[in-house]
Amino acid sequence: MGMPDLLIIALGVFLYGLFSRWGERGSLTGPMVFTAFGLVTGSAVLGVVSLNVNGAVIHSLAEITLVLVLFTDAARIDVSRLNAEHDVPLRLLGIGLPLTMVFGTVAALLVLPGLDVWQAALLAVILSPTDAALGQAVVNNPAVPVRIRQALNVESGLNDGLAFPVLVIVLSLAVEAEEARGVAAWGLFTAGQVVVGPLAGIGVGAAGAAAVAWAHRRGIMNRVFVQISVLSLAIMAFGTAELIGGNGFIAAFVAGMVVGTRSRVLLDAVEDFGETEGQLLNLVVFMIFGAVLLPVAFAEVGVRHLLYALLSLTVLRMVPVAVSLIGTRLMRRSVLFIGWFGPRGLASLLYVLIISEGAGAGLAGLHDVTVTAFLTVALSIVLHGVSAAPLARRYGRSVDGGPASGERQSVSPFPTRLRGHHGDRDPAREGGG
């Protein structure tokens, strides 16, 4: 990444910032604008941005972005407050997410016959997490009932971290199927990844939250460094787990969950971080997606890839959602609304980038997995971005005019990843302390 590339990225961020309110109010989301900006400035059109997707810089950017996304998403969802009133997101995560993975695996085997069962499962897991930032107008629109908004918000905040351990296991099984390392070696590796990683996350998160609380009570910690500690703790959790043989990404997610339940001071810092540094990293990733990854995917895309992408955004999402929400007293239109707004975005992109540079680089079916995942995200960016604002307004009006007792049930809010003009704030957290 040379100086001209950095200059163009900075120019894009600056120009979008000048008109960012328009994006909040309409259908031009940040991911949509930056993907298009990358596509135009990249090799597909103007060719003024020259980036190597296999380069160490992009791989490192993908790693640090995923670490921060997992940490901050987990931190802003205080899992200790997820109780019976939040039954919708709990059902989406506990029933809908596993069903999406299972249905996606079966569909991949049928639609993409070149994949074996573990490669098919890998694709299904990659495309299982949702990204509320692609439908920001939904989670930030007060016309949509809080119960529905928070269901989508909590689901997108936790499903990327919950899906990652499954991704690690499935990837190791896919590699095992090709390399035949042996059951013992596979079991030892998997145990180290999904057991040691969470333990490292718990240790770093608890110790970090306690230290920040101690310093804050004594008034010896600067507000700026509280925000910097968000970045520090996320990287510390990642690095500690990697050094002792665990999975750093899982550690970052678990550390975020611990911080979210233990430190209100850090929670405020997480929200501020997500509005600035975190959002900048996210938008840069989408620009790289448009400039480098999309042209490659479009050159290789086939009918089968397109078919799976469309199924992933519709049937493979909507049916598990409908099954998981049986008994919640939600209207059919609400179930359809939740089912449609399961956009695929940042987590799926980062999963692919990290896999393609890591243990999965040599997988025979990685090409089909990559092309299908990138195509699905591209379609989601456009379809969910364009439909978010008008469908949110239409749905909000329809709920107001009907017997929506289930929809209007009161729930306590959690902050959204991007608060936006109408974002939810938790009054209990205002002012920190």
ROBATI-464879 format. One record per residue (C-alpha): residue in three letters; chain; x, y, z. Coordinates in nm, 2 decimals. Each point is the difference from the previous one (the first is absolute). Example, Ala and Ser with C-alpha at 12.3 -4.5 7.8 and 13.67 -1.06 7.14 Angstrom:
BEGIN
pt r ALA&c A&x 1.23&y -0.45&z 0.78 $
pt r SER&c A&x 0.14&y 0.34&z -0.07 $
END
This chain:
BEGIN
pt r MET&c A&x 0.00&y 0.00&z 0.00 $
pt r GLY&c A&x 0.18&y 0.31&z -0.13 $
pt r MET&c A&x -0.05&y 0.37&z 0.07 $
pt r PRO&c A&x -0.24&y 0.05&z -0.29 $
pt r ASP&c A&x -0.22&y -0.28&z 0.14 $
pt r LEU&c A&x 0.00&y 0.16&z 0.34 $
pt r LEU&c A&x -0.08&y 0.34&z -0.15 $
pt r ILE&c A&x -0.30&y -0.14&z -0.19 $
pt r ILE&c A&x -0.13&y -0.18&z 0.31 $
pt r ALA&c A&x 0.03&y 0.32&z 0.21 $
pt r LEU&c A&x -0.18&y 0.20&z -0.27 $
pt r GLY&c A&x -0.28&y -0.25&z -0.01 $
pt r VAL&c A&x -0.05&y 0.00&z 0.37 $
pt r PHE&c A&x 0.01&y 0.39&z 0.01 $
pt r LEU&c A&x -0.25&y 0.04&z -0.28 $
pt r TYR&c A&x -0.24&y -0.26&z 0.14 $
pt r GLY&c A&x 0.02&y 0.17&z 0.34 $
pt r LEU&c A&x -0.11&y 0.33&z -0.15 $
pt r PHE&c A&x -0.33&y -0.15&z -0.11 $
pt r SER&c A&x -0.03&y -0.28&z 0.26 $
pt r ARG&c A&x -0.34&y 0.13&z 0.13 $
pt r TRP&c A&x -0.15&y -0.07&z -0.33 $
pt r GLY&c A&x 0.11&y -0.36&z 0.03 $
pt r GLU&c A&x -0.17&y -0.03&z 0.34 $
pt r ARG&c A&x -0.33&y 0.13&z -0.13 $
pt r GLY&c A&x -0.01&y -0.19&z -0.32 $
pt r SER&c A&x 0.12&y -0.31&z -0.17 $
pt r LEU&c A&x 0.36&y 0.09&z -0.07 $
pt r THR&c A&x 0.17&y -0.20&z 0.28 $
pt r GLY&c A&x 0.37&y 0.03&z 0.07 $
pt r PRO&c A&x 0.08&y -0.35&z -0.12 $
pt r MET&c A&x -0.19&y 0.06&z -0.32 $
pt r VAL&c A&x 0.18&y 0.33&z -0.07 $
pt r PHE&c A&x 0.35&y -0.13&z 0.08 $
pt r THR&c A&x -0.04&y -0.32&z -0.19 $
pt r ALA&c A&x -0.11&y 0.20&z -0.31 $
pt r PHE&c A&x 0.29&y 0.25&z 0.06 $
pt r GLY&c A&x 0.24&y -0.29&z 0.01 $
pt r LEU&c A&x -0.15&y -0.16&z -0.31 $
pt r VAL&c A&x 0.04&y 0.33&z -0.20 $
pt r THR&c A&x 0.35&y 0.08&z 0.12 $
pt r GLY&c A&x 0.12&y -0.36&z -0.02 $
pt r SER&c A&x 0.12&y -0.20&z -0.29 $
pt r ALA&c A&x -0.36&y -0.06&z -0.13 $
pt r VAL&c A&x -0.05&y 0.36&z -0.11 $
pt r LEU&c A&x 0.26&y 0.27&z 0.05 $
pt r GLY&c A&x 0.29&y -0.20&z 0.14 $
pt r VAL&c A&x 0.13&y 0.27&z 0.22 $
pt r VAL&c A&x 0.01&y -0.22&z 0.31 $
pt r SER&c A&x 0.24&y -0.29&z -0.01 $
pt r LEU&c A&x -0.02&y -0.24&z 0.28 $
pt r ASN&c A&x 0.11&y -0.37&z 0.03 $
pt r VAL&c A&x -0.26&y -0.20&z 0.18 $
pt r ASN&c A&x 0.27&y -0.26&z 0.09 $
pt r GLY&c A&x 0.22&y 0.26&z 0.15 $
pt r ALA&c A&x 0.10&y 0.01&z 0.37 $
pt r VAL&c A&x -0.15&y 0.34&z 0.05 $
pt r ILE&c A&x -0.35&y -0.10&z -0.10 $
pt r HIS&c A&x 0.02&y -0.32&z 0.19 $
pt r SER&c A&x 0.11&y 0.19&z 0.31 $
pt r LEU&c A&x -0.28&y 0.25&z -0.05 $
pt r ALA&c A&x -0.25&y -0.28&z -0.02 $
pt r GLU&c A&x 0.13&y -0.15&z 0.32 $
pt r ILE&c A&x 0.00&y 0.32&z 0.21 $
pt r THR&c A&x -0.34&y 0.10&z -0.14 $
pt r LEU&c A&x -0.15&y -0.34&z 0.09 $
pt r VAL&c A&x 0.15&y 0.01&z 0.35 $
pt r LEU&c A&x -0.15&y 0.35&z 0.06 $
pt r VAL&c A&x -0.34&y -0.10&z -0.15 $
pt r LEU&c A&x -0.02&y -0.31&z 0.22 $
pt r PHE&c A&x 0.11&y 0.19&z 0.31 $
pt r THR&c A&x -0.22&y 0.31&z -0.03 $
pt r ASP&c A&x -0.31&y -0.19&z -0.13 $
pt r ALA&c A&x 0.02&y -0.23&z 0.30 $
pt r ALA&c A&x 0.07&y 0.28&z 0.25 $
pt r ARG&c A&x -0.30&y 0.22&z -0.10 $
pt r ILE&c A&x -0.24&y -0.30&z 0.05 $
pt r ASP&c A&x 0.00&y -0.05&z 0.38 $
pt r VAL&c A&x -0.09&y -0.37&z 0.00 $
pt r SER&c A&x -0.09&y 0.02&z 0.37 $
pt r ARG&c A&x -0.31&y 0.21&z -0.11 $
pt r LEU&c A&x -0.12&y -0.25&z -0.26 $
pt r ASN&c A&x -0.30&y -0.16&z 0.17 $
pt r ALA&c A&x -0.35&y -0.10&z -0.08 $
pt r GLU&c A&x -0.09&y 0.34&z -0.14 $
pt r HIS&c A&x 0.26&y -0.06&z -0.26 $
pt r ASP&c A&x -0.14&y -0.33&z -0.12 $
pt r VAL&c A&x 0.01&y 0.10&z -0.37 $
pt r PRO&c A&x 0.38&y 0.04&z -0.03 $
pt r LEU&c A&x 0.06&y -0.29&z 0.23 $
pt r ARG&c A&x -0.21&y -0.22&z -0.23 $
pt r LEU&c A&x 0.17&y 0.14&z -0.31 $
pt r LEU&c A&x 0.34&y -0.08&z 0.15 $
pt r GLY&c A&x -0.08&y -0.33&z 0.16 $
pt r ILE&c A&x -0.23&y -0.15&z -0.26 $
pt r GLY&c A&x 0.02&y 0.21&z -0.32 $
pt r LEU&c A&x 0.38&y 0.02&z -0.02 $
pt r PRO&c A&x 0.06&y -0.38&z 0.02 $
pt r LEU&c A&x -0.29&y -0.07&z -0.24 $
pt r THR&c A&x 0.15&y 0.26&z -0.25 $
pt r MET&c A&x 0.33&y -0.19&z 0.01 $
pt r VAL&c A&x -0.17&y -0.34&z -0.05 $
pt r PHE&c A&x -0.23&y 0.11&z -0.28 $
pt r GLY&c A&x 0.29&y 0.19&z -0.16 $
pt r THR&c A&x 0.22&y -0.31&z 0.00 $
pt r VAL&c A&x -0.27&y -0.21&z -0.16 $
pt r ALA&c A&x -0.07&y 0.26&z -0.26 $
pt r ALA&c A&x 0.37&y 0.04&z -0.08 $
pt r LEU&c A&x 0.03&y -0.37&z -0.06 $
pt r LEU&c A&x -0.29&y 0.01&z -0.24 $
pt r VAL&c A&x 0.08&y 0.32&z -0.19 $
pt r LEU&c A&x 0.38&y -0.02&z 0.00 $
pt r PRO&c A&x 0.08&y -0.37&z -0.06 $
pt r GLY&c A&x 0.37&y 0.06&z -0.01 $
pt r LEU&c A&x 0.01&y 0.05&z 0.38 $
pt r ASP&c A&x 0.02&y -0.28&z 0.25 $
pt r VAL&c A&x -0.20&y 0.01&z 0.32 $
pt r TRP&c A&x 0.25&y 0.20&z 0.21 $
pt r GLN&c A&x 0.07&y 0.25&z -0.28 $
pt r ALA&c A&x -0.38&y 0.05&z -0.03 $
pt r ALA&c A&x -0.02&y 0.05&z 0.37 $
pt r LEU&c A&x 0.28&y 0.25&z -0.01 $
pt r LEU&c A&x -0.20&y 0.21&z -0.25 $
pt r ALA&c A&x -0.31&y -0.03&z 0.21 $
pt r VAL&c A&x 0.17&y 0.12&z 0.31 $
pt r ILE&c A&x 0.18&y 0.29&z -0.18 $
pt r LEU&c A&x -0.34&y 0.13&z -0.11 $
pt r SER&c A&x -0.18&y -0.06&z 0.33 $
pt r PRO&c A&x 0.08&y 0.32&z 0.19 $
pt r THR&c A&x -0.20&y 0.31&z -0.08 $
pt r ASP&c A&x 0.12&y 0.36&z -0.01 $
pt r ALA&c A&x -0.25&y 0.27&z 0.12 $
pt r ALA&c A&x 0.22&y 0.28&z -0.14 $
pt r LEU&c A&x -0.13&y -0.10&z -0.35 $
pt r GLY&c A&x -0.35&y 0.07&z 0.12 $
pt r GLN&c A&x 0.08&y 0.29&z 0.22 $
pt r ALA&c A&x -0.33&y 0.17&z -0.09 $
pt r VAL&c A&x -0.19&y -0.29&z 0.17 $
pt r VAL&c A&x 0.18&y -0.02&z 0.33 $
pt r ASN&c A&x 0.01&y 0.38&z 0.04 $
pt r ASN&c A&x -0.36&y 0.07&z -0.12 $
pt r PRO&c A&x -0.24&y 0.09&z 0.29 $
pt r ALA&c A&x -0.30&y -0.10&z -0.21 $
pt r VAL&c A&x 0.12&y -0.36&z 0.03 $
pt r PRO&c A&x -0.10&y -0.15&z 0.34 $
pt r VAL&c A&x 0.28&y -0.01&z 0.25 $
pt r ARG&c A&x -0.05&y -0.38&z 0.05 $
pt r ILE&c A&x 0.07&y -0.06&z -0.37 $
pt r ARG&c A&x 0.29&y 0.25&z -0.03 $
pt r GLN&c A&x 0.17&y -0.14&z 0.30 $
pt r ALA&c A&x -0.05&y -0.36&z -0.12 $
pt r LEU&c A&x 0.19&y 0.08&z -0.32 $
pt r ASN&c A&x 0.25&y 0.21&z 0.19 $
pt r VAL&c A&x 0.08&y -0.27&z 0.26 $
pt r GLU&c A&x 0.00&y -0.28&z -0.26 $
pt r SER&c A&x 0.26&y 0.18&z -0.21 $
pt r GLY&c A&x 0.21&y 0.10&z 0.30 $
pt r LEU&c A&x 0.04&y -0.36&z 0.12 $
pt r ASN&c A&x -0.04&y -0.24&z -0.29 $
pt r ASP&c A&x 0.34&y 0.08&z -0.16 $
pt r GLY&c A&x 0.18&y -0.10&z 0.32 $
pt r LEU&c A&x -0.22&y -0.30&z 0.05 $
pt r ALA&c A&x 0.05&y -0.12&z -0.35 $
pt r PHE&c A&x 0.38&y 0.03&z 0.02 $
pt r PRO&c A&x 0.07&y -0.30&z 0.22 $
pt r VAL&c A&x -0.22&y -0.20&z -0.24 $
pt r LEU&c A&x 0.20&y 0.14&z -0.29 $
pt r VAL&c A&x 0.33&y -0.11&z 0.17 $
pt r ILE&c A&x -0.13&y -0.36&z 0.05 $
pt r VAL&c A&x -0.15&y -0.03&z -0.35 $
pt r LEU&c A&x 0.32&y 0.14&z -0.16 $
pt r SER&c A&x 0.22&y -0.24&z 0.20 $
pt r LEU&c A&x -0.23&y -0.29&z -0.12 $
pt r ALA&c A&x 0.03&y 0.11&z -0.36 $
pt r VAL&c A&x 0.38&y 0.02&z 0.03 $
pt r GLU&c A&x 0.00&y -0.34&z 0.17 $
pt r ALA&c A&x -0.20&y -0.15&z -0.28 $
pt r GLU&c A&x 0.27&y 0.10&z -0.25 $
pt r GLU&c A&x 0.31&y -0.05&z 0.21 $
pt r ALA&c A&x -0.10&y -0.30&z 0.22 $
pt r ARG&c A&x 0.19&y 0.12&z 0.30 $
pt r GLY&c A&x -0.18&y -0.24&z 0.23 $
pt r VAL&c A&x -0.28&y 0.03&z 0.25 $
pt r ALA&c A&x 0.23&y 0.06&z 0.30 $
pt r ALA&c A&x 0.18&y 0.29&z -0.17 $
pt r TRP&c A&x -0.33&y 0.15&z -0.11 $
pt r GLY&c A&x -0.15&y -0.03&z 0.35 $
pt r LEU&c A&x 0.30&y 0.16&z 0.17 $
pt r PHE&c A&x 0.01&y 0.29&z -0.24 $
pt r THR&c A&x -0.38&y 0.06&z 0.03 $
pt r ALA&c A&x 0.01&y -0.02&z 0.38 $
pt r GLY&c A&x 0.28&y 0.25&z 0.01 $
pt r GLN&c A&x -0.19&y 0.24&z -0.23 $
pt r VAL&c A&x -0.34&y -0.01&z 0.17 $
pt r VAL&c A&x 0.10&y -0.05&z 0.36 $
pt r VAL&c A&x 0.33&y 0.19&z 0.05 $
pt r GLY&c A&x -0.13&y 0.29&z -0.19 $
pt r PRO&c A&x -0.30&y 0.07&z 0.21 $
pt r LEU&c A&x 0.20&y -0.04&z 0.32 $
pt r ALA&c A&x 0.25&y 0.26&z -0.12 $
pt r GLY&c A&x -0.29&y 0.23&z -0.09 $
pt r ILE&c A&x -0.15&y -0.04&z 0.35 $
pt r GLY&c A&x 0.33&y 0.07&z 0.17 $
pt r VAL&c A&x 0.08&y 0.31&z -0.21 $
pt r GLY&c A&x -0.35&y 0.14&z 0.01 $
pt r ALA&c A&x -0.05&y -0.04&z 0.37 $
pt r ALA&c A&x 0.34&y 0.14&z 0.09 $
pt r GLY&c A&x -0.03&y 0.28&z -0.24 $
pt r ALA&c A&x -0.35&y 0.10&z 0.11 $
pt r ALA&c A&x 0.11&y -0.01&z 0.37 $
pt r ALA&c A&x 0.31&y 0.21&z -0.07 $
pt r VAL&c A&x -0.19&y 0.27&z -0.19 $
pt r ALA&c A&x -0.27&y 0.01&z 0.27 $
pt r TRP&c A&x 0.27&y 0.04&z 0.27 $
pt r ALA&c A&x 0.17&y 0.28&z -0.19 $
pt r HIS&c A&x -0.33&y 0.18&z -0.08 $
pt r ARG&c A&x -0.12&y -0.01&z 0.36 $
pt r ARG&c A&x 0.33&y 0.18&z 0.11 $
pt r GLY&c A&x -0.02&y 0.25&z -0.28 $
pt r ILE&c A&x 0.35&y -0.09&z -0.14 $
pt r MET&c A&x -0.10&y -0.12&z -0.35 $
pt r ASN&c A&x -0.05&y 0.25&z -0.28 $
pt r ARG&c A&x -0.33&y -0.03&z -0.20 $
pt r VAL&c A&x 0.20&y -0.03&z -0.32 $
pt r PHE&c A&x 0.19&y -0.30&z 0.13 $
pt r VAL&c A&x -0.32&y -0.17&z 0.11 $
pt r GLN&c A&x -0.08&y -0.01&z -0.37 $
pt r ILE&c A&x 0.35&y -0.11&z -0.09 $
pt r SER&c A&x -0.03&y -0.28&z 0.25 $
pt r VAL&c A&x -0.28&y -0.15&z -0.22 $
pt r LEU&c A&x 0.25&y -0.05&z -0.28 $
pt r SER&c A&x 0.26&y -0.12&z 0.25 $
pt r LEU&c A&x -0.22&y -0.26&z 0.17 $
pt r ALA&c A&x -0.12&y -0.14&z -0.33 $
pt r ILE&c A&x 0.35&y -0.05&z -0.13 $
pt r MET&c A&x 0.13&y -0.13&z 0.33 $
pt r ALA&c A&x -0.27&y -0.27&z 0.01 $
pt r PHE&c A&x 0.08&y -0.10&z -0.36 $
pt r GLY&c A&x 0.38&y 0.00&z 0.06 $
pt r THR&c A&x -0.02&y -0.19&z 0.33 $
pt r ALA&c A&x -0.21&y -0.28&z -0.15 $
pt r GLU&c A&x 0.22&y -0.03&z -0.30 $
pt r LEU&c A&x 0.31&y -0.03&z 0.21 $
pt r ILE&c A&x -0.13&y -0.28&z 0.22 $
pt r GLY&c A&x -0.15&y -0.20&z -0.29 $
pt r GLY&c A&x -0.36&y 0.13&z 0.00 $
pt r ASN&c A&x -0.20&y 0.18&z -0.26 $
pt r GLY&c A&x 0.04&y 0.38&z 0.03 $
pt r PHE&c A&x -0.32&y 0.09&z -0.17 $
pt r ILE&c A&x -0.21&y -0.21&z 0.24 $
pt r ALA&c A&x 0.20&y 0.15&z 0.29 $
pt r ALA&c A&x -0.08&y 0.36&z -0.12 $
pt r PHE&c A&x -0.37&y -0.08&z -0.02 $
pt r VAL&c A&x -0.01&y -0.16&z 0.35 $
pt r ALA&c A&x 0.21&y 0.29&z 0.14 $
pt r GLY&c A&x -0.26&y 0.24&z -0.14 $
pt r MET&c A&x -0.28&y -0.19&z 0.16 $
pt r VAL&c A&x 0.17&y 0.02&z 0.34 $
pt r VAL&c A&x 0.07&y 0.37&z -0.04 $
pt r GLY&c A&x -0.37&y 0.06&z -0.10 $
pt r THR&c A&x -0.12&y -0.15&z 0.33 $
pt r ARG&c A&x 0.27&y 0.15&z 0.23 $
pt r SER&c A&x 0.08&y 0.35&z -0.10 $
pt r ARG&c A&x -0.24&y 0.28&z -0.08 $
pt r VAL&c A&x 0.29&y 0.24&z -0.05 $
pt r LEU&c A&x 0.14&y -0.22&z -0.28 $
pt r LEU&c A&x -0.35&y -0.05&z -0.15 $
pt r ASP&c A&x -0.02&y 0.38&z -0.07 $
pt r ALA&c A&x 0.35&y -0.02&z -0.15 $
pt r VAL&c A&x -0.10&y -0.29&z -0.22 $
pt r GLU&c A&x -0.29&y 0.20&z -0.13 $
pt r ASP&c A&x 0.22&y 0.30&z -0.08 $
pt r PHE&c A&x 0.26&y -0.23&z -0.16 $
pt r GLY&c A&x -0.26&y -0.16&z -0.22 $
pt r GLU&c A&x -0.11&y 0.34&z -0.12 $
pt r THR&c A&x 0.36&y 0.10&z -0.10 $
pt r GLU&c A&x 0.29&y -0.23&z -0.04 $
pt r GLY&c A&x -0.21&y -0.31&z -0.03 $
pt r GLN&c A&x -0.22&y 0.15&z -0.27 $
pt r LEU&c A&x 0.30&y 0.12&z -0.20 $
pt r LEU&c A&x 0.15&y -0.35&z 0.00 $
pt r ASN&c A&x -0.33&y -0.15&z -0.11 $
pt r LEU&c A&x -0.04&y 0.25&z -0.29 $
pt r VAL&c A&x 0.36&y -0.06&z -0.12 $
pt r VAL&c A&x -0.07&y -0.37&z -0.01 $
pt r PHE&c A&x -0.30&y 0.05&z -0.22 $
pt r MET&c A&x 0.20&y 0.23&z -0.23 $
pt r ILE&c A&x 0.26&y -0.28&z -0.04 $
pt r PHE&c A&x -0.28&y -0.24&z -0.06 $
pt r GLY&c A&x -0.12&y 0.22&z -0.29 $
pt r ALA&c A&x 0.34&y 0.08&z -0.14 $
pt r VAL&c A&x 0.17&y -0.34&z 0.02 $
pt r LEU&c A&x -0.23&y -0.29&z 0.10 $
pt r LEU&c A&x -0.32&y 0.07&z -0.21 $
pt r PRO&c A&x 0.17&y 0.02&z -0.34 $
pt r VAL&c A&x 0.16&y -0.34&z 0.06 $
pt r ALA&c A&x -0.33&y -0.15&z 0.12 $
pt r PHE&c A&x -0.20&y 0.14&z -0.29 $
pt r ALA&c A&x 0.25&y -0.14&z -0.25 $
pt r GLU&c A&x -0.05&y -0.35&z 0.14 $
pt r VAL&c A&x -0.37&y 0.01&z 0.09 $
pt r GLY&c A&x -0.23&y -0.27&z -0.14 $
pt r VAL&c A&x -0.37&y -0.08&z 0.01 $
pt r ARG&c A&x 0.04&y -0.23&z 0.29 $
pt r HIS&c A&x 0.18&y 0.26&z 0.20 $
pt r LEU&c A&x -0.28&y 0.25&z -0.07 $
pt r LEU&c A&x -0.27&y -0.25&z 0.09 $
pt r TYR&c A&x 0.16&y -0.08&z 0.34 $
pt r ALA&c A&x 0.05&y 0.37&z 0.08 $
pt r LEU&c A&x -0.37&y 0.07&z -0.07 $
pt r LEU&c A&x -0.10&y -0.31&z 0.21 $
pt r SER&c A&x 0.23&y 0.12&z 0.28 $
pt r LEU&c A&x -0.17&y 0.34&z 0.02 $
pt r THR&c A&x -0.35&y -0.14&z -0.01 $
pt r VAL&c A&x -0.11&y -0.36&z 0.07 $
pt r LEU&c A&x 0.31&y -0.10&z 0.19 $
pt r ARG&c A&x -0.05&y 0.30&z 0.23 $
pt r MET&c A&x -0.38&y 0.03&z 0.01 $
pt r VAL&c A&x -0.09&y -0.36&z 0.08 $
pt r PRO&c A&x 0.23&y -0.03&z 0.30 $
pt r VAL&c A&x -0.12&y 0.33&z 0.13 $
pt r ALA&c A&x -0.37&y -0.10&z -0.04 $
pt r VAL&c A&x 0.07&y -0.33&z 0.18 $
pt r SER&c A&x 0.19&y 0.17&z 0.28 $
pt r LEU&c A&x -0.28&y 0.26&z 0.06 $
pt r ILE&c A&x -0.29&y -0.25&z 0.04 $
pt r GLY&c A&x -0.18&y 0.09&z 0.32 $
pt r THR&c A&x 0.12&y 0.36&z 0.03 $
pt r ARG&c A&x -0.34&y 0.15&z -0.09 $
pt r LEU&c A&x 0.15&y 0.21&z -0.28 $
pt r MET&c A&x -0.20&y 0.07&z -0.31 $
pt r ARG&c A&x 0.09&y -0.17&z -0.33 $
pt r ARG&c A&x 0.12&y 0.33&z -0.14 $
pt r SER&c A&x 0.24&y 0.04&z 0.29 $
pt r VAL&c A&x 0.14&y -0.35&z -0.05 $
pt r LEU&c A&x 0.05&y 0.08&z -0.37 $
pt r PHE&c A&x 0.16&y 0.34&z 0.08 $
pt r ILE&c A&x 0.25&y -0.16&z 0.24 $
pt r GLY&c A&x 0.07&y -0.28&z -0.25 $
pt r TRP&c A&x 0.07&y 0.25&z -0.28 $
pt r PHE&c A&x 0.23&y 0.22&z 0.21 $
pt r GLY&c A&x 0.27&y -0.25&z 0.05 $
pt r PRO&c A&x 0.27&y 0.18&z -0.21 $
pt r ARG&c A&x 0.34&y -0.16&z -0.05 $
pt r GLY&c A&x 0.29&y 0.23&z 0.02 $
pt r LEU&c A&x 0.32&y 0.07&z 0.19 $
pt r ALA&c A&x 0.03&y -0.32&z 0.20 $
pt r SER&c A&x -0.04&y -0.22&z -0.31 $
pt r LEU&c A&x 0.26&y 0.20&z -0.19 $
pt r LEU&c A&x 0.25&y -0.01&z 0.28 $
pt r TYR&c A&x -0.06&y -0.38&z 0.05 $
pt r VAL&c A&x 0.09&y -0.06&z -0.37 $
pt r LEU&c A&x 0.31&y 0.22&z 0.01 $
pt r ILE&c A&x 0.14&y -0.16&z 0.31 $
pt r ILE&c A&x -0.08&y -0.36&z -0.12 $
pt r SER&c A&x 0.15&y 0.06&z -0.35 $
pt r GLU&c A&x 0.33&y 0.12&z 0.16 $
pt r GLY&c A&x 0.00&y -0.26&z 0.28 $
pt r ALA&c A&x -0.07&y -0.37&z 0.05 $
pt r GLY&c A&x -0.26&y -0.01&z -0.28 $
pt r ALA&c A&x 0.22&y 0.14&z -0.28 $
pt r GLY&c A&x 0.05&y -0.33&z -0.16 $
pt r LEU&c A&x -0.35&y -0.14&z 0.01 $
pt r ALA&c A&x -0.12&y -0.13&z -0.33 $
pt r GLY&c A&x -0.34&y 0.16&z 0.03 $
pt r LEU&c A&x 0.11&y 0.34&z 0.13 $
pt r HIS&c A&x -0.05&y 0.16&z -0.34 $
pt r ASP&c A&x -0.38&y -0.08&z -0.01 $
pt r VAL&c A&x -0.03&y 0.10&z 0.37 $
pt r THR&c A&x 0.17&y 0.33&z -0.06 $
pt r VAL&c A&x -0.18&y 0.10&z -0.32 $
pt r THR&c A&x -0.34&y -0.09&z 0.15 $
pt r ALA&c A&x 0.06&y 0.18&z 0.33 $
pt r PHE&c A&x 0.12&y 0.32&z -0.18 $
pt r LEU&c A&x -0.29&y -0.01&z -0.23 $
pt r THR&c A&x -0.25&y -0.05&z 0.29 $
pt r VAL&c A&x 0.15&y 0.30&z 0.18 $
pt r ALA&c A&x -0.01&y 0.22&z -0.31 $
pt r LEU&c A&x -0.37&y -0.08&z -0.06 $
pt r SER&c A&x -0.07&y 0.06&z 0.37 $
pt r ILE&c A&x 0.17&y 0.34&z 0.00 $
pt r VAL&c A&x -0.22&y 0.11&z -0.29 $
pt r LEU&c A&x -0.33&y -0.17&z 0.08 $
pt r HIS&c A&x -0.01&y 0.06&z 0.38 $
pt r GLY&c A&x 0.15&y 0.34&z -0.03 $
pt r VAL&c A&x -0.26&y 0.12&z -0.26 $
pt r SER&c A&x -0.30&y -0.17&z 0.18 $
pt r ALA&c A&x 0.09&y 0.09&z 0.36 $
pt r ALA&c A&x -0.15&y 0.35&z 0.02 $
pt r PRO&c A&x -0.32&y -0.05&z -0.20 $
pt r LEU&c A&x -0.09&y -0.34&z 0.15 $
pt r ALA&c A&x 0.07&y 0.13&z 0.35 $
pt r ARG&c A&x -0.24&y 0.29&z -0.05 $
pt r ARG&c A&x -0.26&y -0.22&z -0.16 $
pt r TYR&c A&x 0.03&y -0.27&z 0.26 $
pt r GLY&c A&x -0.02&y 0.26&z 0.28 $
pt r ARG&c A&x -0.32&y 0.14&z -0.14 $
pt r SER&c A&x -0.15&y -0.35&z -0.04 $
pt r VAL&c A&x 0.07&y -0.09&z 0.36 $
pt r ASP&c A&x -0.14&y 0.32&z 0.13 $
pt r GLY&c A&x -0.33&y -0.08&z -0.18 $
pt r GLY&c A&x -0.04&y -0.35&z 0.13 $
pt r PRO&c A&x -0.03&y -0.21&z 0.32 $
pt r ALA&c A&x 0.37&y -0.02&z 0.06 $
pt r SER&c A&x 0.02&y -0.09&z 0.37 $
pt r GLY&c A&x 0.29&y -0.23&z -0.06 $
pt r GLU&c A&x 0.19&y 0.26&z -0.20 $
pt r ARG&c A&x -0.05&y 0.28&z 0.25 $
pt r GLN&c A&x 0.11&y -0.20&z 0.30 $
pt r SER&c A&x 0.25&y 0.21&z 0.20 $
pt r VAL&c A&x 0.36&y -0.11&z 0.00 $
pt r SER&c A&x 0.31&y 0.17&z 0.14 $
pt r PRO&c A&x 0.22&y 0.14&z -0.28 $
pt r PHE&c A&x 0.36&y -0.06&z -0.09 $
pt r PRO&c A&x 0.21&y 0.25&z -0.19 $
pt r THR&c A&x 0.02&y -0.07&z -0.38 $
pt r ARG&c A&x 0.34&y -0.04&z -0.17 $
pt r LEU&c A&x -0.07&y 0.33&z -0.19 $
pt r ARG&c A&x -0.23&y 0.21&z 0.21 $
pt r GLY&c A&x -0.09&y 0.24&z -0.29 $
pt r HIS&c A&x -0.24&y 0.29&z 0.03 $
pt r HIS&c A&x -0.27&y -0.20&z 0.18 $
pt r GLY&c A&x 0.22&y -0.26&z 0.17 $
pt r ASP&c A&x -0.10&y -0.16&z 0.32 $
pt r ARG&c A&x 0.18&y 0.10&z 0.32 $
pt r ASP&c A&x -0.03&y -0.18&z 0.33 $
pt r PRO&c A&x -0.09&y 0.27&z 0.26 $
pt r ALA&c A&x 0.16&y -0.21&z 0.27 $
pt r ARG&c A&x 0.34&y 0.04&z -0.18 $
pt r GLU&c A&x -0.01&y 0.37&z -0.06 $
pt r GLY&c A&x 0.27&y 0.18&z 0.18 $
pt r GLY&c A&x 0.21&y -0.32&z 0.07 $
pt r GLY&c A&x 0.12&y -0.07&z 0.35 $
END
